[in-house]
Amino acid sequence: MTTTEKSETTLKVNQGNLVKNLRFSFTNGTTVLGELMQNARRAGATKVEIDFAPETKTLVVRDDGCGIDCYQTLLTIAESGWDAEVVEQEHPFGLGFLSALFACEHLEVESKGGLIAMPTEDILSFKPVTVTPVVRCPAEPRFEGDVCGCGPTNLNGPDGEGVYDCLDCGIFFTAESMGNRYWGGTTTIRLGGFKPDASQVASCLSELAKGFPIPVIFNGQALHRPWAFDSGKAFIDTRIGKVHLKGFGPGESWTDSVQELQICLQGLPIYRTKGYWRGDSMVNIVHLDSRQFHARLPDRDKLIDEEDVVKQVKSVVQKEAIAKINALKDTLSPAEFAEGYETLKLWDCLALLNDVPVIPKGVLAYIQHYPIKEGCSPVNLEPAGLVTREDVETGKVTVAELEDIDETGAAPWMYTWHKDMRVYDNPLDKGHWLFQHLVDFTRQEVQVEIVGETHRAYFNGQWVCGDAAFCEKYRLTFADESLEIEGDSMYLEDRGLFVVPKGDASGGVVRQASSYFDEYDNFNESVKDEDEWAFQKFVIANTSPDPAKAIQRLLPSFAGCPKVFGKRFTLALDANGRVVSVEESVEESADDKPAGHGLEG
């Protein structure tokens, strides 16, 4: 029978299963280290001391903060015992100490609220936890130690406040608390059967300490804290928190500025720029305002809305960096300010150069040798030095804008090289004064005219081939200016034509036809060398006035063939220059007259 009456139900929690399964919510077994460090800081400690004994797998954490008053609050999940100010500023979850229960087998805590010591499985099973009272001495503590069992004969005192101290172990007592446990102002947490190993503990603490606001002592050694407020770095207040800008602090150079970010929340690292890491000092350090920004529960290892937060941080850091750069511009000479070109480019503020009468080093380049196709290896351009506005406006320096030689061919590059122009190589803001004076080869072609052509022949190399025009010289014309070239060959990409003037007998022009990089970006030097040598022989054969001397220069060495030593041969070629026969000449030996070549066409 189906009922039509309404009923009610409520949300319930199976607390045993919830707690048991919460162990899987912590990403790392070392999460507890950061949580215990945070507890010490929130308690107002001046330092936190951590010792780990790998042989007993015991981790001990000590701090001199305000101590733990109530263990029930400590062992209540999702309840925080911090005061209202800490709750408002840091939003503690009340889950941090749970990580300690999952990270070890036995837990002992001693603080002003007493002493607890119990297997963690018993605590997680909701078994009662016995709290042993401790006595606080009204005097300033002088020593720390364990329960005194030395006997009354070793007691010194009482002093004016009724306090005794043991001459052997240094523990303080009052007359009312003889034999009771004494708490001397240091909260001590012992985790027995600690699960992470020694290397994990050391590595994790080293990272966690870097931005922590109080000293962290591990096995007696103070850990390095390069991102902390007391590290000597200059921090500025911003709307997102405190920021240190690399390169803009005392004793730093603004040309060393970087964009990499190291973000910390409540003193612990929570985000760093992805990719290649250049070291702890090569970062901008950001300590987020914990009233505005929060971490993911329960590890606090990742920001909530991380992508949006990082965008905010980048925006603020860029704004602050540009403000610093603007202030520097007012104090530096134009040449000194131009030295910061890479920093200006980094922070996207190249417009600050628009009224500076100097072009920074690296913006312009010169063509350092005969221009060739580059492929995967940029070799044509070398950075030029500083160029002044006066140099450009008076024509002392002419600046060309070129496209990649691999795409456009060699003509504009040959023109620029022979004219000794500078090349616009790295960006400036579109409002920069240089653009009023650029010679722009991207909008107009260089005209090529072959002068005094004698003949053409076909070159067939391994990776390059095409017709070659042999000539007296060739003329390059751009706008209303021309120049004539007699000593450097050139390859015309659009025509597949090698232009070879009389003054060039090398084979270097093949490198304007191919970069000699294969599809796997490997440079094939042997193929390049063979094509260069073949083209050089090809030029000799086509330009020598004496056919016999041309063949003599083209023939290889026969040093490896003793049977032909001292012999004379007749070589016959067909109409296309191919060898059709080679016959030994018996009419006269090479020993009787100078060596030569008999030729038949």
C-alpha positions, 0 to 999 in steps of 0.5 A, spaced: 500 500 500 502 506 498 502 512 503 500 519 500 502 522 507 508 527 507 514 525 512 520 529 514 528 527 514 534 531 516 541 531 514 545 527 518 553 525 519 556 518 520 561 521 524 566 515 525 566 514 517 567 521 516 573 522 520 575 515 517 575 518 510 578 525 512 584 521 512 584 521 504 582 529 503 589 531 505 594 531 499 600 530 502 603 526 508 607 532 510 601 537 510 601 536 518 608 540 518 605 547 515 599 546 519 603 545 526 608 551 523 601 555 522 599 554 529 605 556 532 605 563 528 598 564 530 600 563 537 605 569 537 611 564 537 618 568 536 620 561 533 618 554 531 623 548 533 622 542 529 626 535 530 626 529 527 629 522 529 629 517 523 631 512 527 625 512 532 621 516 526 619 521 532 617 528 530 617 533 535 615 540 534 616 546 539 614 553 540 614 559 545 607 561 543 601 562 548 600 555 548 593 551 548 588 552 553 583 547 551 584 540 548 577 539 547 577 545 542 584 542 539 580 535 538 574 538 535 573 537 528 571 544 524 572 548 530 577 553 531 580 556 538 583 562 535 581 569 538 576 573 533 582 577 530 585 571 528 579 568 525 577 575 521 584 575 518 586 568 517 579 564 517 582 558 520 578 551 518 579 547 525 581 541 520 589 542 521 590 538 527 587 533 524 592 532 519 597 530 525 592 525 527 593 522 520 600 523 520 603 518 526 601 513 530 602 516 537 601 523 539 603 527 545 601 534 546 604 538 552 602 545 553 599 550 558 592 546 558 595 539 560 598 533 557 595 528 553 598 522 550 595 517 546 595 512 540 592 516 534 587 510 532 584 511 539 583 518 538 580 517 531 575 512 534 573 517 539 575 514 545 576 518 551 583 522 552 586 523 558 588 530 560 594 530 565 594 537 568 600 541 569 603 547 573 605 553 571 610 557 574 609 564 576 617 566 575 620 566 569 622 559 566 629 558 566 630 551 564 625 546 560 625 538 562 621 532 563 617 530 570 622 531 575 624 524 579 630 526 582 628 527 589 627 532 594 634 533 596 636 536 589 631 542 590 633 549 590 629 554 594 624 556 595 625 563 592 621 569 594 615 567 590 615 560 593 618 557 587 623 551 587 628 548 582 631 542 581 639 542 581 639 536 576 634 537 571 632 544 572 624 543 572 621 548 577 616 547 582 611 550 587 610 548 594 603 546 592 605 542 586 611 538 588 611 532 583 606 535 578 608 536 571 611 543 570 609 547 563 615 552 562 612 556 557 613 551 551 608 547 547 611 541 545 608 536 540 611 529 539 608 525 533 611 518 534 611 513 528 611 519 523 610 516 516 614 521 512 621 519 511 627 524 513 628 526 506 621 528 505 621 532 512 627 536 510 625 537 503 618 540 505 620 544 511 626 547 507 620 549 502 615 551 507 620 556 511 622 560 505 617 565 506 615 564 513 615 570 518 618 567 524 625 563 524 624 555 523 629 551 526 630 544 524 634 539 527 638 545 530 639 549 524 635 555 522 632 554 515 633 559 509 627 564 509 629 568 502 622 570 501 620 572 509 619 579 511 625 580 515 629 577 509 632 584 508 628 585 502 624 591 501 616 590 501 611 595 498 603 595 501 598 594 495 591 592 495 592 585 494 598 584 500 605 586 500 610 585 494 617 585 493 619 587 486 625 583 484 630 588 481 627 594 484 630 594 492 636 597 495 642 594 492 638 591 486 639 593 479 632 594 475 635 591 469 635 584 473 627 585 473 623 578 472 616 576 471 616 570 475 611 570 481 612 566 488 605 567 492 605 566 499 599 565 503 599 566 511 607 565 510 607 559 506 608 558 499 601 557 495 603 558 487 609 559 483 610 561 476 610 555 472 615 553 467 623 554 468 625 556 475 631 560 475 632 560 483 629 563 489 632 569 488 629 570 481 622 572 483 617 577 485 615 575 492 607 576 494 604 575 500 597 575 499 592 579 504 589 573 508 582 577 509 581 577 501 584 571 499 583 564 501 586 557 500 583 550 498 580 546 504 584 542 508 591 542 505 591 550 504 596 548 498 592 551 492 588 558 492 581 558 491 579 561 484 587 561 483 586 563 475 583 569 477 587 571 483 593 570 479 591 575 474 589 580 479 596 579 482 600 579 475 596 586 474 598 589 481 605 587 480 605 590 473 602 596 475 607 597 481 613 595 476 611 600 471 611 606 477 618 604 479 620 604 472 617 611 471 620 614 477 627 611 474 626 615 468 626 621 471 633 620 474 637 617 469 640 619 463 637 617 456 643 612 455 642 609 462 634 609 461 635 605 454 639 600 458 633 597 461 630 595 454 629 588 456 626 590 462 621 595 459 619 590 454 618 585 459 613 589 463 610 591 456 611 599 457 616 600 451 612 606 450 616 610 455 622 610 450 618 614 445 621 620 447 627 618 449 633 620 443 636 614 444 635 607 440 637 601 445 642 596 444 639 590 441 633 594 437 637 594 431 642 589 428 647 589 422 648 584 417 655 581 419 657 577 413 654 575 406 647 573 407 644 566 407 638 562 409 638 561 416 633 555 417 633 553 425 640 557 426 639 565 426 646 567 423 645 573 419 644 579 424 649 581 430 646 586 435 648 593 434 650 598 439 646 605 441 644 609 435 642 616 437 636 620 434 640 625 431 644 619 427 638 617 424 635 624 422 641 626 419 642 620 415 648 618 418 645 611 420 640 608 415 635 603 418 631 598 414 625 593 415 626 587 412 622 580 412 626 573 413 630 572 408 628 565 408 621 567 406 623 573 401 629 571 398 636 575 398 635 581 394 633 586 399 638 583 404 644 584 399 642 591 398 641 592 405 648 589 406 652 593 401 649 599 403 651 598 410 644 599 413 642 597 420 636 592 421 630 593 425 630 587 429 627 587 436 620 591 437 619 598 439 612 601 441 608 603 435 608 611 437 616 611 437 619 616 432 624 611 429 618 609 424 618 615 421 625 614 418 625 606 416 627 604 409 621 599 409 623 593 404 616 589 406 612 594 402 616 595 396 621 590 392 628 591 390 629 590 382 634 586 380 638 587 373 643 583 370 648 587 366 653 584 361 650 577 361 655 572 357 651 565 358 647 561 362 648 554 364 644 549 369 647 547 376 645 540 379 647 539 386 645 535 391 640 539 395 640 545 390 639 546 382 637 551 377 640 556 372 646 560 373 646 567 369 654 568 368 655 576 367 659 582 368 655 584 374 648 586 376 644 592 379 640 592 385 635 598 385 630 600 391 626 607 390 630 611 386 637 609 388 641 603 385 648 599 386 652 595 382 655 588 385 661 585 381 663 580 387 658 577 390 653 572 387 646 572 389 640 567 388 633 569 386 628 565 389 622 567 385 626 565 378 630 559 381 636 563 378 643 564 380 646 570 378 654 569 378 658 576 376 665 575 374 668 577 381 665 571 384 668 564 383 666 561 390 660 556 391 657 560 397 651 562 393 648 555 394 646 557 401 642 563 399 638 557 395 638 552 401 639 553 409 641 545 409 637 544 415 632 537 414 625 536 416 628 534 423 632 541 424 638 537 423 644 541 419 647 537 414 654 540 413 657 535 409 651 536 403 652 543 404 660 542 403 659 538 397 654 543 394 659 549 395 665 545 392 660 543 386 658 550 385 665 552 385 667 547 380 661 549 376 663 556 376 670 555 374 668 551 368 664 556 365 668 562 366 675 559 364 677 562 358 682 556 357 678 549 356 684 545 358 686 549 364 678 549 366 678 541 366 685 541 369 682 545 375 676 541 375 679 534 375 680 531 382 687 528 385 689 521 383 694 520 388 690 514 390 691 511 384 698 509 382 697 505 376 695 512 372 702 516 375 706 518 369 701 517 364 697 521 359 690 521 357 685 523 352 679 525 354 672 526 350 666 530 352 659 530 348 655 536 346 652 536 354 659 536 357 659 529 359 665 524 359 664 519 353 671 516 353 678 516 356 684 513 352 691 513 354 695 516 349 701 512 347 704 517 343 708 521 348 709 519 356 708 524 361 715 523 363 718 526 356 714 533 356 709 537 361 703 534 363 696 536 359 690 534 357 688 532 350 681 534 348 676 532 343 669 536 342 
